[in-house]
Amino acid sequence: MIPKLHYISQGNTGKEHLENIKKACTSGAELVQLRLKNLSEKKILKMAEEARKITAHYQTRLIINDHYKIAKKIKADGVHLGKNDTCPTIARKHLENWQIIGGTANTLEDCNILVEKKIDYIGLGPFRFTTTKDNLSPVLGTNGYLTIIETLQTNISIIAIGGITTQDVPDILKTGVHGIAASSEITKDFNKISLFNKLLNSPSQQEQVWNPNHKI
């Protein structure tokens, strides 16, 4: 079962990404995605190893963005592949059968391709304009999700993404999406995780008090 709330890490440095992942874990996140860009594979591996220690400690699922070989090496729970990343069928040959694969889609055509490649979930967006993604894809809004999901008719979990706030969740859920992914909204206030979980009717993990001095 794919969790209904995905936190996508943010930060100006790798250290900030790790600090924010820890905050997400202590605030009840069930799944976090380590999304590091413009770093060497060696540095990403090091950050991923640290993220795996943190998420294992809090029993939180960890998804690695793009780097499926790193996901396999650190025994992450899965990988998320962008449209320009490795083909999911290639990644599947390398990953363990218990590791999940998610893929990015912006259109119905993108979704159909991912369904054929038998991925485990689709990150569909953007819901609205967001600066965290370097693409020019048109925003979908609730009508876009509704149209795509009604046409697609798939059992694969659809995760809405792209500038989503807690106020958007009730209307987005009416379209039939399985859940949502959030980055900026949560990074600004990790207390939003419990509200997202409540709105998504997703059982959050027992909340713990964030202690910046706590050592893993």
C-alpha beads as a LAMMPS data file, in Angstrom:
LAMMPS data file: protein, C-alpha beads

216 atoms
215 bonds

1 atom types
1 bond types

-500.0 500.0 xlo xhi
-500.0 500.0 ylo yhi
-500.0 500.0 zlo zhi

Masses

1 110.0

Atoms # bond

1 1 1 0.000 0.000 0.000
2 1 1 1.436 3.354 -1.063
3 1 1 1.212 5.977 1.722
4 1 1 -1.158 8.853 0.957
5 1 1 1.285 11.595 1.937
6 1 1 4.748 11.961 0.399
7 1 1 7.198 14.558 1.693
8 1 1 9.763 15.601 -0.908
9 1 1 12.904 16.921 0.736
10 1 1 14.074 20.499 0.355
11 1 1 17.176 22.399 1.448
12 1 1 20.007 24.577 0.206
13 1 1 22.540 21.929 1.225
14 1 1 22.596 18.187 1.695
15 1 1 22.733 18.764 5.437
16 1 1 19.517 20.810 5.298
17 1 1 17.808 18.044 3.323
18 1 1 18.739 15.568 6.062
19 1 1 17.604 17.915 8.836
20 1 1 14.268 18.399 7.090
21 1 1 13.847 14.666 6.562
22 1 1 14.408 14.126 10.279
23 1 1 11.835 16.810 11.083
24 1 1 9.367 15.143 8.726
25 1 1 9.928 11.770 10.386
26 1 1 9.420 13.150 13.889
27 1 1 6.262 14.935 12.719
28 1 1 4.570 11.744 11.538
29 1 1 5.581 11.358 7.894
30 1 1 5.125 7.815 6.595
31 1 1 7.148 8.342 3.426
32 1 1 9.874 10.815 2.471
33 1 1 11.634 11.256 -0.842
34 1 1 15.256 12.370 -0.904
35 1 1 15.474 14.730 -3.873
36 1 1 18.978 16.054 -4.410
37 1 1 19.983 17.850 -7.600
38 1 1 23.281 19.134 -8.984
39 1 1 25.435 16.984 -6.716
40 1 1 27.882 14.225 -7.609
41 1 1 26.681 10.645 -7.318
42 1 1 29.258 10.112 -4.574
43 1 1 27.786 12.931 -2.480
44 1 1 24.234 11.780 -3.142
45 1 1 25.178 8.280 -1.998
46 1 1 26.584 9.688 1.236
47 1 1 23.429 11.746 1.867
48 1 1 21.246 8.760 0.988
49 1 1 23.079 6.565 3.502
50 1 1 22.458 9.163 6.210
51 1 1 18.806 9.511 5.164
52 1 1 18.417 5.718 5.385
53 1 1 19.734 5.755 8.973
54 1 1 17.262 8.482 9.930
55 1 1 14.236 6.907 8.272
56 1 1 15.089 3.426 9.592
57 1 1 15.255 4.858 13.115
58 1 1 11.756 6.321 12.782
59 1 1 10.393 3.449 10.669
60 1 1 9.609 5.836 7.819
61 1 1 9.729 4.759 4.192
62 1 1 12.489 6.291 2.071
63 1 1 12.308 6.908 -1.666
64 1 1 15.371 8.053 -3.606
65 1 1 14.800 10.454 -6.487
66 1 1 16.366 9.421 -9.823
67 1 1 19.247 7.242 -8.596
68 1 1 17.944 3.671 -8.648
69 1 1 21.414 2.135 -8.124
70 1 1 21.811 4.156 -4.935
71 1 1 18.313 3.113 -3.876
72 1 1 19.324 -0.510 -4.261
73 1 1 22.674 -0.082 -2.511
74 1 1 21.255 1.534 0.632
75 1 1 18.156 -0.686 0.607
76 1 1 15.761 2.247 0.264
77 1 1 12.073 1.421 -0.054
78 1 1 12.064 2.541 -3.654
79 1 1 12.952 5.094 -6.310
80 1 1 11.111 7.911 -8.052
81 1 1 12.013 8.396 -11.715
82 1 1 11.451 11.642 -13.595
83 1 1 10.477 11.740 -17.264
84 1 1 14.101 12.172 -18.330
85 1 1 15.526 9.590 -15.936
86 1 1 16.180 5.881 -16.393
87 1 1 13.341 3.857 -17.901
88 1 1 11.348 2.111 -15.135
89 1 1 11.687 -1.268 -16.863
90 1 1 15.481 -0.982 -16.690
91 1 1 15.406 0.108 -13.054
92 1 1 13.087 -2.790 -12.213
93 1 1 15.665 -5.298 -13.463
94 1 1 18.181 -3.960 -10.950
95 1 1 15.945 -3.384 -7.928
96 1 1 14.662 -5.949 -5.464
97 1 1 11.061 -7.035 -5.994
98 1 1 9.983 -5.355 -2.736
99 1 1 11.322 -1.956 -3.805
100 1 1 8.693 0.314 -5.340
101 1 1 9.044 2.492 -8.415
102 1 1 7.245 5.778 -8.909
103 1 1 7.234 7.873 -12.057
104 1 1 6.474 11.468 -12.990
105 1 1 3.647 12.297 -15.395
106 1 1 2.239 15.571 -16.683
107 1 1 -0.280 14.292 -19.223
108 1 1 -2.589 11.366 -19.951
109 1 1 -0.043 10.099 -22.482
110 1 1 2.662 10.119 -19.806
111 1 1 0.377 8.134 -17.504
112 1 1 -0.374 5.528 -20.169
113 1 1 3.346 4.999 -20.766
114 1 1 3.980 4.507 -17.048
115 1 1 1.053 2.103 -16.718
116 1 1 2.530 -0.007 -19.535
117 1 1 5.858 -0.045 -17.686
118 1 1 4.069 -1.388 -14.587
119 1 1 5.261 1.211 -12.100
120 1 1 3.826 1.235 -8.582
121 1 1 2.613 4.826 -8.407
122 1 1 2.364 7.893 -10.617
123 1 1 3.310 11.373 -9.426
124 1 1 0.917 13.454 -11.539
125 1 1 1.166 17.220 -11.802
126 1 1 1.633 20.030 -11.455
127 1 1 -1.562 20.901 -9.624
128 1 1 -0.503 24.542 -9.784
129 1 1 2.657 26.427 -10.718
130 1 1 5.625 25.592 -8.525
131 1 1 9.233 26.776 -8.521
132 1 1 10.580 23.456 -7.210
133 1 1 10.331 21.808 -10.622
134 1 1 12.262 22.917 -13.695
135 1 1 9.542 22.306 -16.245
136 1 1 7.010 24.258 -18.237
137 1 1 4.176 21.743 -18.051
138 1 1 0.711 23.333 -17.919
139 1 1 -1.005 23.196 -14.544
140 1 1 -3.696 20.528 -14.207
141 1 1 -5.964 21.815 -11.460
142 1 1 -8.768 19.590 -10.193
143 1 1 -10.399 19.380 -13.637
144 1 1 -7.180 18.061 -15.151
145 1 1 -6.885 15.317 -12.540
146 1 1 -10.538 14.386 -12.935
147 1 1 -10.268 14.065 -16.710
148 1 1 -7.066 12.030 -16.650
149 1 1 -8.180 9.664 -13.874
150 1 1 -11.589 9.014 -15.445
151 1 1 -9.943 8.252 -18.788
152 1 1 -7.015 6.256 -17.403
153 1 1 -9.061 3.740 -15.395
154 1 1 -6.108 2.186 -13.572
155 1 1 -5.548 0.619 -10.169
156 1 1 -2.118 2.239 -9.951
157 1 1 -1.981 4.862 -7.210
158 1 1 -2.042 8.455 -8.459
159 1 1 -0.208 10.957 -6.270
160 1 1 -1.021 14.614 -6.960
161 1 1 1.929 16.992 -6.842
162 1 1 2.753 20.623 -7.434
163 1 1 2.213 23.503 -5.040
164 1 1 -0.472 21.719 -3.030
165 1 1 -1.610 23.222 0.283
166 1 1 -3.763 21.731 3.018
167 1 1 -6.702 23.801 1.761
168 1 1 -6.502 22.035 -1.615
169 1 1 -6.739 18.480 -0.271
170 1 1 -10.527 18.032 0.028
171 1 1 -11.165 19.102 -3.583
172 1 1 -8.205 17.130 -4.938
173 1 1 -9.387 13.934 -3.233
174 1 1 -12.747 14.258 -4.994
175 1 1 -10.955 13.662 -8.299
176 1 1 -10.026 10.123 -7.265
177 1 1 -6.307 10.568 -6.569
178 1 1 -4.812 8.238 -3.982
179 1 1 -2.819 10.912 -2.186
180 1 1 -0.603 13.953 -2.508
181 1 1 3.076 14.898 -2.418
182 1 1 4.179 18.137 -0.801
183 1 1 7.463 19.925 -0.406
184 1 1 7.364 23.679 0.271
185 1 1 4.124 23.588 2.264
186 1 1 5.585 21.092 4.718
187 1 1 9.115 22.502 4.818
188 1 1 7.687 25.845 5.937
189 1 1 5.798 24.186 8.796
190 1 1 6.288 20.520 9.656
191 1 1 3.197 20.628 11.866
192 1 1 1.271 20.560 8.582
193 1 1 2.063 16.851 8.290
194 1 1 -0.472 15.928 10.974
195 1 1 -3.102 18.094 9.249
196 1 1 -2.345 16.567 5.856
197 1 1 -2.639 13.094 7.388
198 1 1 -5.967 13.963 8.964
199 1 1 -7.337 15.376 5.709
200 1 1 -6.104 12.372 3.757
201 1 1 -7.524 10.023 6.395
202 1 1 -4.062 8.562 6.589
203 1 1 -3.034 7.085 9.932
204 1 1 -0.024 9.113 11.016
205 1 1 2.728 7.619 13.045
206 1 1 2.879 8.556 16.678
207 1 1 3.996 12.160 16.791
208 1 1 7.269 12.865 18.491
209 1 1 8.729 16.143 19.645
210 1 1 11.400 17.489 17.309
211 1 1 14.660 17.827 19.170
212 1 1 17.465 19.395 17.076
213 1 1 20.052 18.003 19.502
214 1 1 18.860 14.426 19.156
215 1 1 21.501 12.141 17.676
216 1 1 20.757 9.103 15.561

Bonds

1 1 1 2
2 1 2 3
3 1 3 4
4 1 4 5
5 1 5 6
6 1 6 7
7 1 7 8
8 1 8 9
9 1 9 10
10 1 10 11
11 1 11 12
12 1 12 13
13 1 13 14
14 1 14 15
15 1 15 16
16 1 16 17
17 1 17 18
18 1 18 19
19 1 19 20
20 1 20 21
21 1 21 22
22 1 22 23
23 1 23 24
24 1 24 25
25 1 25 26
26 1 26 27
27 1 27 28
28 1 28 29
29 1 29 30
30 1 30 31
31 1 31 32
32 1 32 33
33 1 33 34
34 1 34 35
35 1 35 36
36 1 36 37
37 1 37 38
38 1 38 39
39 1 39 40
40 1 40 41
41 1 41 42
42 1 42 43
43 1 43 44
44 1 44 45
45 1 45 46
46 1 46 47
47 1 47 48
48 1 48 49
49 1 49 50
50 1 50 51
51 1 51 52
52 1 52 53
53 1 53 54
54 1 54 55
55 1 55 56
56 1 56 57
57 1 57 58
58 1 58 59
59 1 59 60
60 1 60 61
61 1 61 62
62 1 62 63
63 1 63 64
64 1 64 65
65 1 65 66
66 1 66 67
67 1 67 68
68 1 68 69
69 1 69 70
70 1 70 71
71 1 71 72
72 1 72 73
73 1 73 74
74 1 74 75
75 1 75 76
76 1 76 77
77 1 77 78
78 1 78 79
79 1 79 80
80 1 80 81
81 1 81 82
82 1 82 83
83 1 83 84
84 1 84 85
85 1 85 86
86 1 86 87
87 1 87 88
88 1 88 89
89 1 89 90
90 1 90 91
91 1 91 92
92 1 92 93
93 1 93 94
94 1 94 95
95 1 95 96
96 1 96 97
97 1 97 98
98 1 98 99
99 1 99 100
100 1 100 101
101 1 101 102
102 1 102 103
103 1 103 104
104 1 104 105
105 1 105 106
106 1 106 107
107 1 107 108
108 1 108 109
109 1 109 110
110 1 110 111
111 1 111 112
112 1 112 113
113 1 113 114
114 1 114 115
115 1 115 116
116 1 116 117
117 1 117 118
118 1 118 119
119 1 119 120
120 1 120 121
121 1 121 122
122 1 122 123
123 1 123 124
124 1 124 125
125 1 125 126
126 1 126 127
127 1 127 128
128 1 128 129
129 1 129 130
130 1 130 131
131 1 131 132
132 1 132 133
133 1 133 134
134 1 134 135
135 1 135 136
136 1 136 137
137 1 137 138
138 1 138 139
139 1 139 140
140 1 140 141
141 1 141 142
142 1 142 143
143 1 143 144
144 1 144 145
145 1 145 146
146 1 146 147
147 1 147 148
148 1 148 149
149 1 149 150
150 1 150 151
151 1 151 152
152 1 152 153
153 1 153 154
154 1 154 155
155 1 155 156
156 1 156 157
157 1 157 158
158 1 158 159
159 1 159 160
160 1 160 161
161 1 161 162
162 1 162 163
163 1 163 164
164 1 164 165
165 1 165 166
166 1 166 167
167 1 167 168
168 1 168 169
169 1 169 170
170 1 170 171
171 1 171 172
172 1 172 173
173 1 173 174
174 1 174 175
175 1 175 176
176 1 176 177
177 1 177 178
178 1 178 179
179 1 179 180
180 1 180 181
181 1 181 182
182 1 182 183
183 1 183 184
184 1 184 185
185 1 185 186
186 1 186 187
187 1 187 188
188 1 188 189
189 1 189 190
190 1 190 191
191 1 191 192
192 1 192 193
193 1 193 194
194 1 194 195
195 1 195 196
196 1 196 197
197 1 197 198
198 1 198 199
199 1 199 200
200 1 200 201
201 1 201 202
202 1 202 203
203 1 203 204
204 1 204 205
205 1 205 206
206 1 206 207
207 1 207 208
208 1 208 209
209 1 209 210
210 1 210 211
211 1 211 212
212 1 212 213
213 1 213 214
214 1 214 215
215 1 215 216
